[in-house]
């Protein structure tokens, strides 16, 4: 059974543009991909994200273990005057999984980046002010 992926929209690069973050749906590996929305729309018809030019992709990584099959919930947290934009991800069992926070610089490090910050699920609900990640 195909399960829909998780999607978030926001200015991940903090430059006034729009980014789209895609997290694999339930039963999938916790793969996350972030794209520049303008370049994604200009790419023309496609059936998979793998067909999109690499220049449009801002990040491509796994937010958890490669053997996990829980998908990856995503939320782009906008930049403020004191903090850059971040990407929040959550993988794992309902209610128990931590929320990992990544900056754009961290995501440039490869397929298995170390989160900039990890929050437990109860703290994250208050910190993210109601943003759905889990």
C-alpha positions, 0 to 999 in steps of 0.5 A: 500500500502506498502511503503519502509522503510528508511535505512542508513549505517555507524559506529554508535557505533564509533568502526570501525564496520558497523551499519544499521539504519532502519526507518519506511516508510511513513504511518508507526509509526516513529519507528527506529531500529539500528543493528550491520550489521555483527550480522544481516548478521550472523542471517541467513534468516528472514522475519521481524526484530523482528526475529533477536536476541536482541544482534544484535540490538543497538537501538529500539525507536520511533523518534516521537509520537506514533500516527504519521504516517509519518515514520522516515527518518534516517541518521548515521552521522559518528564520528569525532575526536571531536564528537561521531557518531550520528543518525539523524531522521526526522518525520512529514510533508515535509519541516516543521519537525525538525531533531533530533540528538541522540547519542548511549548513549541517545538511550540506555534510552528506546523507547521514548528518548529525542534527544540530539539536535534538528535542524530546517529543514533549519539549518539541511540541512547546518549543515549535509552538504547534508545528506538526512534526509528529 
